[in-house]
Amino acid sequence: MAARDDLLEKAEALDDEALGASGAKQDELRKRAAGLRVQALGEKPYPVLVCSACFSRTGWLDENGVCETDAMRRLQDSSGGWVDIRDDRPRYEDGPSPVGRRVARALGLGRGRDRAREWLMWIAPGETGPVDPEEGWETEAPLSFERPAPSGPHLLVHFDTRSLRFEDGAWRPADTTRGGKLRRLVPREFPASLATDALAEAWSDFKEEVAAHNRAVWAAEAERREADAAAEEERRHARELESGTSELLR
């Protein structure tokens, strides 16, 4: 792990240096940073490639050696800025309206076991979030979906995250979360024709990255809450001492 962290620190240093460079020098620095991140990820049964345009890690490159994002950008440029590429990411059903949920909660409906089951869909209690369901808690949830590649007959499998917030006893889409989006190493797209075991390992690695991100967010929040509780206990103790001293002086 130390060697991996060292590689990632060096990659970030190269990215920082690239911000002050331009042209071929900037591209060289970003390419070296990408190579270090591939090295940090280690040997995998799935492809870990580097886009020749943006230097991001990907599991699929088109015939020009660019990732899906840059391939789509080039299609948009060549077609006058419009490409009919559907967003096939799975969408969360809204279910009952917020008002309906509040009414149900006031009547004691949908509480207890249903609320706990909903919480456990995306939270490992005490590990990636609070032990008990908590209104307003936010998390990043992994998701996968398929869509056609920008060019060729390929179908791509995509990994992504969805920001969620626990509201009225249910998970709802959010714009972002308190920890922001995770910094990933695992590529986010692969050809659907990839061997099943390779895709399964890529998906497992991606989910672990998401879980690690959520664990770090909860660890920081838990530490903050413990510090706040300790400070409040000190204030309470000080008030008690002050009150006792006042009684003695009467």
C-alpha positions in Angstrom: 0.0 0.0 0.0 2.9 2.4 0.8 4.4 1.8 -2.7 1.0 2.5 -4.3 0.5 5.7 -2.3 4.0 6.8 -3.3 3.1 6.3 -6.9 -0.1 8.2 -6.6 1.7 11.1 -4.8 4.2 11.3 -7.7 1.4 11.2 -10.2 -0.3 14.2 -8.4 3.0 16.1 -8.4 3.3 15.6 -12.1 -0.3 16.8 -12.6 0.4 19.9 -10.6 3.5 20.5 -12.7 1.5 20.0 -15.9 -0.8 22.9 -14.8 2.0 25.3 -15.3 3.2 23.8 -18.6 1.7 23.8 -22.1 1.9 22.1 -25.4 4.1 19.0 -25.7 5.6 19.5 -22.2 2.2 19.4 -20.6 1.2 16.3 -22.5 4.4 14.5 -21.5 3.8 15.3 -17.9 0.2 14.1 -18.0 1.2 11.0 -19.8 3.8 10.1 -17.2 1.3 10.7 -14.4 -1.2 8.4 -16.2 1.5 5.7 -16.4 2.2 6.0 -12.7 -1.5 5.5 -11.9 -1.7 2.4 -14.2 1.4 1.1 -12.3 -0.3 1.8 -9.0 -3.4 -0.1 -10.0 -1.2 -3.2 -10.7 -1.6 -6.1 -13.0 -5.3 -6.9 -13.8 -7.2 -9.4 -15.9 -9.0 -6.5 -17.5 -7.5 -3.9 -19.9 -6.1 -0.7 -18.3 -5.4 1.7 -21.2 -4.5 5.3 -21.5 -6.3 7.7 -23.8 -4.0 9.5 -26.2 -6.0 12.7 -26.0 -6.9 13.2 -22.3 -4.6 10.6 -20.7 -7.4 9.1 -18.6 -7.5 5.4 -17.8 -10.0 3.4 -19.8 -10.8 -0.2 -20.7 -11.7 0.7 -24.3 -10.1 2.8 -27.1 -11.4 3.5 -30.5 -9.4 3.1 -33.7 -7.7 6.5 -33.1 -6.6 5.5 -29.6 -9.0 7.7 -27.7 -11.5 7.0 -24.9 -15.2 7.2 -25.3 -15.4 10.7 -24.0 -12.9 12.1 -26.5 -14.4 9.9 -29.3 -17.8 11.5 -28.6 -16.3 15.0 -28.5 -14.7 14.4 -31.9 -18.1 13.2 -33.3 -19.7 16.3 -31.9 -17.1 18.5 -33.6 -17.5 16.8 -36.9 -21.3 16.8 -36.8 -21.7 20.5 -35.9 -22.0 19.9 -32.1 -24.9 17.4 -31.9 -24.7 13.7 -31.5 -27.7 11.4 -30.6 -26.1 9.4 -27.8 -28.7 8.3 -25.2 -27.9 8.4 -21.5 -28.7 4.9 -20.6 -27.7 5.1 -16.9 -30.3 3.5 -14.6 -32.5 6.0 -12.9 -33.9 5.8 -9.4 -37.6 5.7 -9.1 -38.9 8.5 -7.0 -41.7 6.5 -5.4 -44.2 8.4 -3.2 -43.9 12.1 -3.2 -42.0 13.8 -0.2 -45.4 14.9 1.1 -46.7 11.4 0.9 -43.7 10.1 2.7 -44.1 12.6 5.5 -47.7 11.7 5.9 -46.8 8.0 6.1 -44.1 8.7 8.6 -46.5 10.7 10.8 -48.9 7.8 10.7 -46.2 5.4 11.6 -46.2 3.7 8.2 -43.1 2.5 6.5 -41.0 2.8 9.6 -38.8 0.4 11.4 -38.0 -2.6 9.3 -38.7 -0.9 5.9 -36.6 2.1 6.9 -33.8 0.0 8.1 -33.9 -2.2 4.9 -33.7 1.0 2.8 -30.7 2.2 4.8 -28.9 -1.0 4.4 -29.2 -0.9 0.6 -26.2 1.4 0.5 -24.7 1.7 4.0 -22.6 -0.8 6.0 -23.5 0.5 9.5 -20.5 2.0 11.4 -18.3 1.4 8.4 -19.5 3.5 5.5 -22.1 5.6 7.5 -23.9 5.9 10.8 -25.2 2.7 12.5 -28.8 3.9 12.5 -30.7 5.5 9.6 -30.0 9.2 9.6 -32.0 11.8 7.7 -29.8 13.9 5.4 -26.9 11.4 5.3 -25.3 11.3 1.8 -23.3 8.5 0.1 -21.9 7.5 -3.2 -23.5 4.4 -4.8 -21.9 2.3 -7.6 -23.9 1.6 -10.7 -23.3 -0.1 -14.0 -25.0 0.3 -17.4 -24.4 -0.4 -21.1 -24.6 1.7 -24.2 -23.2 1.6 -27.7 -19.7 2.8 -28.4 -19.4 6.1 -30.3 -17.9 4.2 -33.2 -17.8 0.6 -34.4 -20.1 -2.3 -33.4 -19.0 -2.3 -29.8 -21.3 -2.3 -26.8 -19.6 -0.7 -23.7 -20.2 -1.6 -20.1 -19.9 1.6 -17.9 -19.2 2.0 -14.2 -20.2 5.2 -12.5 -21.5 6.5 -9.2 -24.7 8.1 -8.2 -24.8 10.6 -5.3 -27.7 9.7 -2.9 -29.2 11.4 0.1 -31.4 9.7 2.7 -34.6 11.7 3.0 -38.0 10.7 4.5 -36.8 7.1 4.9 -35.6 6.6 1.4 -32.6 7.1 -0.8 -33.0 10.0 -3.3 -30.6 11.3 -6.0 -28.5 14.2 -4.9 -26.3 16.7 -6.9 -23.3 15.7 -4.8 -22.2 14.4 -1.4 -20.2 15.9 1.4 -17.2 13.9 0.4 -17.5 14.8 -3.3 -16.9 12.3 -6.1 -14.3 9.6 -5.5 -10.9 9.6 -7.1 -10.8 6.4 -9.0 -8.1 4.2 -10.6 -10.2 1.5 -12.1 -11.3 2.4 -15.7 -15.0 3.3 -16.0 -15.8 1.6 -19.4 -15.0 -1.7 -21.0 -16.1 -3.6 -24.1 -19.1 -5.8 -23.2 -17.3 -8.6 -25.1 -14.7 -8.8 -22.4 -14.4 -12.1 -20.6 -17.0 -12.4 -17.8 -14.5 -13.1 -15.1 -12.5 -10.0 -16.1 -15.6 -7.8 -16.1 -16.6 -9.2 -12.7 -13.2 -8.4 -11.2 -13.3 -4.9 -12.7 -16.7 -4.3 -11.2 -15.6 -5.7 -7.8 -12.5 -3.4 -7.8 -14.6 -0.4 -8.7 -17.2 -1.1 -6.0 -14.3 -1.4 -3.5 -13.0 2.0 -4.6 -16.5 3.5 -3.9 -16.7 1.7 -0.5 -13.2 3.0 0.4 -14.3 6.5 -0.5 -17.4 6.2 1.7 -15.4 4.7 4.5 -13.1 7.6 4.5 -16.0 10.1 4.5 -17.6 8.4 7.5 -14.3 8.0 9.4 -13.7 11.8 9.1 -17.3 12.6 10.1 -17.2 10.1 13.0 -14.0 11.7 14.3 -15.6 15.1 14.1 -18.6 14.0 16.0 -16.5 12.4 18.7 -14.5 15.6 19.0 -17.7 17.6 19.3 -19.0 15.3 21.9 -15.8 15.5 23.9 -15.8 19.3 23.7 -19.4 19.4 24.8 -18.6 17.1 27.8 -15.8 19.4 28.8 -18.1 22.4 28.6 -20.7 20.6 30.7 -18.1 19.6 33.3 -16.9 23.3 33.4 -20.4 24.5 34.0 -20.9 22.0 36.8 -17.7 23.1 38.5 -18.7 26.8 38.1 -22.1 26.1 39.5 -20.6 24.2 42.4 -18.2 27.0 43.1 -21.1 29.5 43.1 -23.0 27.5 45.6 -20.0 27.4 48.0 -19.6 31.2 47.8 -23.2 31.9 48.8 
